[in-house]
């Protein structure tokens, strides 16, 4: 019940941010930066259980700075330069402000945090903007990940018999993984069907009102259905891999959850672990598709 109630609160809030007009892109990026900072805080806590002591304040400042720089200069050259400068800055900070015997562990933990919870989530605001993204792409991402995660959870609990990766995540099964893949593809098929229905001239008055009231709510998936189903499968595999990767990090730290901020879901990092790989994979897939 806690898991369900938390989802009922967070999902509408996330979709509200998605469907805000393009003039609210700054607020959307700020919200993603806040999520990245919370996930980063939890990750740094995990590294402390493994013997590292990374500079948490400096790392979180670097995380937020990464999002601010990406919003001001949203191109690949500036992004790579910013990430490099911030990463080297964290190395210098650890060099002069941490005990010398812990510099390798502390610098590695802080710089990887910048990559793992910051650089990966930059794909989310990028997926909301042209030329490669739109609000429809964010809805695609969320539905593919959420539907897959929900299907895996309930099918795995009811019928999961064959363990997929018992050393990393004992609760995950091949039955749940198959259900996750099917859930993502079914959800995306429904999205494409809804977008087709929105384009039909069955009630132009309602459609015109929706375009005026909330243009971002008009979904658009112009390619053939098979393309979106294939993309859903790719995103789902990336999401499940991201889930397993975070499970490996938690087991390395000897904990079950990354935190307890979200009732029924654990920590923020537990909730977004799939997005950390799924979002950049979707972004790169769209770029490759449009360029080639």
C-alpha positions as CSV (number, residue, x, y, z in Angstrom):
1,X,0.0,0.0,0.0
2,X,2.9,2.4,0.8
3,X,4.4,1.6,-2.6
4,X,1.1,2.3,-4.3
5,X,0.4,5.6,-2.5
6,X,3.9,6.9,-3.1
7,X,3.5,6.2,-6.8
8,X,0.1,7.8,-6.9
9,X,1.7,11.0,-5.6
10,X,4.9,11.0,-7.6
11,X,3.6,10.0,-11.0
12,X,1.1,12.8,-11.5
13,X,3.7,15.3,-10.2
14,X,6.3,14.0,-12.7
15,X,3.8,14.2,-15.6
16,X,2.7,17.7,-14.6
17,X,6.3,18.8,-15.0
18,X,6.6,17.1,-18.3
19,X,3.4,18.7,-19.7
20,X,4.4,22.3,-18.8
21,X,5.1,24.5,-21.7
22,X,8.6,25.0,-23.1
23,X,8.9,28.2,-21.2
24,X,9.1,26.1,-18.1
25,X,12.1,24.1,-19.2
26,X,14.2,25.8,-16.5
27,X,11.9,24.5,-13.8
28,X,11.9,21.0,-15.3
29,X,15.7,21.0,-15.4
30,X,15.8,22.3,-11.8
31,X,13.5,19.4,-10.7
32,X,15.7,16.9,-12.4
33,X,18.8,18.5,-10.8
34,X,17.1,18.2,-7.3
35,X,16.4,14.5,-7.9
36,X,20.1,14.0,-9.0
37,X,21.3,15.7,-5.9
38,X,19.2,13.5,-3.6
39,X,20.3,10.4,-5.5
40,X,23.9,11.6,-5.3
41,X,23.6,12.1,-1.5
42,X,22.4,8.6,-1.1
43,X,25.2,7.2,-3.4
44,X,27.8,9.1,-1.3
45,X,26.4,7.5,1.8
46,X,26.8,4.1,0.2
47,X,30.5,4.8,-0.5
48,X,31.1,5.8,3.1
49,X,30.0,2.3,4.1
50,X,32.7,0.9,1.8
51,X,35.4,2.9,3.5
52,X,35.5,6.1,1.4
53,X,34.8,9.6,2.7
54,X,34.1,11.7,-0.4
55,X,33.4,15.4,0.1
56,X,29.6,15.5,0.0
57,X,29.0,19.2,-0.1
58,X,31.6,19.8,-2.9
59,X,30.2,16.9,-4.9
60,X,26.6,18.1,-4.7
61,X,27.7,21.6,-5.7
62,X,29.4,20.1,-8.7
63,X,26.2,18.1,-9.5
64,X,24.0,21.2,-9.5
65,X,26.6,23.2,-11.4
66,X,26.6,20.5,-14.1
67,X,22.8,21.0,-14.6
68,X,23.1,24.8,-14.5
69,X,25.9,24.8,-17.1
70,X,24.0,22.4,-19.3
71,X,20.9,24.6,-19.2
72,X,22.9,27.8,-20.1
73,X,25.1,26.1,-22.7
74,X,23.1,23.1,-24.0
75,X,25.5,21.6,-26.5
76,X,27.9,18.7,-26.4
77,X,31.1,20.6,-26.5
78,X,30.2,22.7,-23.5
79,X,28.8,19.7,-21.7
80,X,32.0,17.7,-22.0
81,X,34.1,20.7,-21.0
82,X,32.0,21.3,-18.0
83,X,32.1,17.7,-16.9
84,X,35.8,17.6,-17.3
85,X,36.4,20.9,-15.3
86,X,34.1,19.8,-12.5
87,X,35.6,16.3,-12.3
88,X,39.2,17.7,-12.2
89,X,38.0,20.2,-9.6
90,X,36.8,17.4,-7.4
91,X,40.1,15.7,-7.8
92,X,42.0,18.9,-6.7
93,X,39.6,19.4,-3.8
94,X,40.3,15.8,-2.6
95,X,44.0,16.2,-3.1
96,X,44.3,19.2,-0.8
97,X,41.4,18.8,1.6
98,X,41.2,15.1,2.4
99,X,43.7,12.8,4.2
100,X,46.3,11.6,1.7
101,X,45.7,7.9,2.4
102,X,42.1,8.3,1.2
103,X,42.5,10.5,-1.8
104,X,42.1,7.7,-4.4
105,X,38.9,6.3,-2.8
106,X,37.4,9.8,-2.0
107,X,38.2,11.3,-5.5
108,X,37.0,8.2,-7.3
109,X,33.7,8.1,-5.3
110,X,33.0,11.8,-5.9
111,X,33.8,11.9,-9.6
112,X,31.8,8.7,-10.2
113,X,28.9,10.2,-8.4
114,X,29.0,13.2,-10.8
115,X,28.9,10.7,-13.7
116,X,26.4,8.2,-12.2
117,X,23.7,10.5,-10.8
118,X,24.5,13.7,-12.7
119,X,25.8,13.1,-16.2
120,X,23.3,10.3,-16.9
121,X,20.3,12.3,-15.8
122,X,21.2,15.2,-18.1
123,X,19.6,13.1,-20.8
124,X,16.2,13.7,-19.2
125,X,15.9,17.5,-19.8
126,X,17.6,16.9,-23.2
127,X,14.9,14.4,-24.1
128,X,12.3,17.2,-23.6
129,X,13.9,19.6,-26.1
130,X,14.2,19.8,-29.9
131,X,15.8,18.8,-32.2
132,X,15.9,15.2,-30.8
133,X,13.5,15.4,-27.9
134,X,10.0,16.5,-27.0
135,X,7.5,16.0,-24.2
136,X,6.3,12.9,-26.0
137,X,9.8,11.4,-25.6
138,X,9.7,11.9,-21.8
139,X,6.3,10.3,-21.7
140,X,7.7,7.4,-23.7
141,X,10.6,7.0,-21.4
142,X,8.6,7.1,-18.2
143,X,5.9,4.8,-19.4
144,X,8.4,2.2,-20.8
145,X,10.3,2.2,-17.5
146,X,7.4,2.4,-15.1
147,X,5.3,-0.2,-16.9
148,X,8.2,-2.6,-17.1
149,X,9.1,-2.1,-13.5
150,X,5.5,-2.7,-12.3
151,X,5.1,-5.8,-14.5
152,X,8.3,-7.2,-13.2
153,X,7.4,-6.6,-9.6
154,X,4.0,-8.2,-9.6
155,X,4.7,-11.1,-12.0
156,X,8.0,-11.8,-10.4
157,X,6.4,-12.0,-6.9
158,X,3.6,-14.2,-8.2
159,X,5.3,-16.6,-10.6
160,X,9.1,-15.9,-10.4
161,X,10.9,-19.2,-10.1
162,X,14.1,-18.9,-12.1
163,X,16.6,-16.5,-10.5
164,X,18.2,-14.1,-13.0
165,X,21.1,-12.7,-11.0
166,X,20.9,-14.1,-7.4
167,X,24.3,-12.6,-6.3
168,X,23.2,-9.2,-7.4
169,X,19.5,-9.2,-6.7
170,X,18.0,-12.4,-5.2
171,X,14.4,-11.2,-5.8
172,X,14.7,-10.8,-9.6
173,X,13.6,-13.7,-11.8
174,X,13.6,-14.4,-15.6
175,X,9.8,-14.5,-15.4
176,X,9.8,-11.0,-14.0
177,X,12.3,-9.8,-16.6
178,X,10.2,-11.2,-19.5
179,X,7.1,-9.6,-18.0
180,X,9.0,-6.3,-17.7
181,X,9.9,-6.4,-21.4
182,X,6.3,-7.2,-22.3
183,X,4.9,-4.5,-20.1
184,X,7.1,-1.9,-21.6
185,X,6.2,-2.8,-25.2
186,X,2.4,-3.0,-24.3
187,X,2.6,0.4,-22.7
188,X,4.4,1.9,-25.7
189,X,1.9,0.3,-28.1
190,X,-0.9,2.0,-26.1
191,X,1.0,5.3,-26.3
192,X,1.4,5.1,-30.0
193,X,-2.3,4.2,-30.4
194,X,-3.3,7.2,-28.2
195,X,-1.2,9.5,-30.3
196,X,-2.9,8.2,-33.5
197,X,-6.3,8.7,-31.9
198,X,-5.4,12.3,-31.0
199,X,-4.6,13.0,-34.7
200,X,-8.0,11.6,-35.8
201,X,-10.6,14.2,-36.8
202,X,-13.3,12.6,-34.7
203,X,-13.7,15.7,-32.4
204,X,-11.7,18.7,-33.6
205,X,-13.2,20.9,-30.9
206,X,-11.7,18.9,-28.0
207,X,-8.4,18.6,-29.8
208,X,-8.3,22.3,-30.5
209,X,-9.0,23.0,-26.8
210,X,-6.2,20.6,-25.7
211,X,-3.7,22.2,-28.1
212,X,-4.5,25.6,-26.6
213,X,-4.6,24.5,-23.0
214,X,-1.6,22.1,-23.0
215,X,0.2,21.7,-26.3
216,X,2.7,19.3,-24.7
217,X,-0.1,16.9,-24.0
218,X,-0.5,16.2,-27.7
219,X,1.6,13.1,-28.2
220,X,3.5,12.5,-31.4
221,X,5.2,9.2,-32.5
222,X,5.5,9.7,-36.3
223,X,7.5,6.5,-37.2
224,X,6.0,3.0,-37.7
225,X,4.8,1.0,-34.7
226,X,7.6,-1.6,-35.1
227,X,10.2,1.2,-34.5
228,X,8.7,2.3,-31.2
229,X,8.3,-1.3,-30.0
230,X,11.9,-2.0,-30.8
231,X,12.9,1.2,-29.0
232,X,10.8,0.2,-26.0
233,X,12.6,-3.2,-25.9
234,X,16.0,-1.4,-26.0
235,X,15.0,1.0,-23.3
236,X,13.6,-1.8,-21.1
237,X,16.9,-3.8,-21.4
238,X,18.8,-0.7,-20.4
239,X,16.4,-0.1,-17.5
240,X,16.7,-3.6,-16.1
241,X,20.5,-3.4,-16.4
242,X,20.5,-0.1,-14.5
243,X,18.4,-1.7,-11.8
244,X,20.9,-4.6,-11.5
245,X,23.8,-2.2,-11.4
246,X,22.3,-0.3,-8.5
247,X,21.6,-3.6,-6.7
248,X,25.3,-4.5,-7.1
249,X,26.3,-1.1,-5.6
250,X,24.0,-1.7,-2.6
251,X,25.2,-5.2,-2.0
252,X,28.8,-4.0,-2.2
253,X,27.8,-1.5,0.6
254,X,25.9,-4.2,2.5
255,X,22.5,-2.5,2.5
256,X,19.0,-3.4,1.1
257,X,17.9,0.1,0.2
258,X,19.9,3.3,-0.7
259,X,17.7,5.3,1.7
260,X,14.2,5.6,3.2
261,X,12.9,8.9,1.7
262,X,10.2,7.2,-0.4
263,X,7.8,4.9,1.6
264,X,7.5,1.5,0.0
265,X,10.3,2.3,-2.5
266,X,13.4,2.9,-0.4
267,X,15.5,5.8,-1.4
268,X,15.5,8.2,-4.4
269,X,18.3,6.2,-6.0
270,X,16.3,3.0,-5.7
271,X,13.4,4.7,-7.6
272,X,15.5,6.2,-10.4
273,X,18.1,3.4,-10.9
274,X,16.5,2.2,-14.1
275,X,16.4,5.8,-15.5
276,X,20.1,6.3,-15.0
277,X,20.8,3.9,-17.9
278,X,17.5,4.1,-19.8
279,X,17.4,7.9,-20.3
280,X,20.9,8.2,-21.9
281,X,20.3,5.0,-24.0
282,X,17.0,6.5,-25.3
283,X,18.7,9.8,-26.1
284,X,21.6,8.2,-28.0
285,X,19.1,6.0,-29.9
286,X,17.1,9.0,-31.0
287,X,20.3,10.9,-32.1
288,X,21.5,7.9,-34.1
289,X,18.1,7.4,-35.7
290,X,17.8,11.0,-36.8
291,X,21.4,11.3,-38.0
292,X,21.5,8.0,-39.9
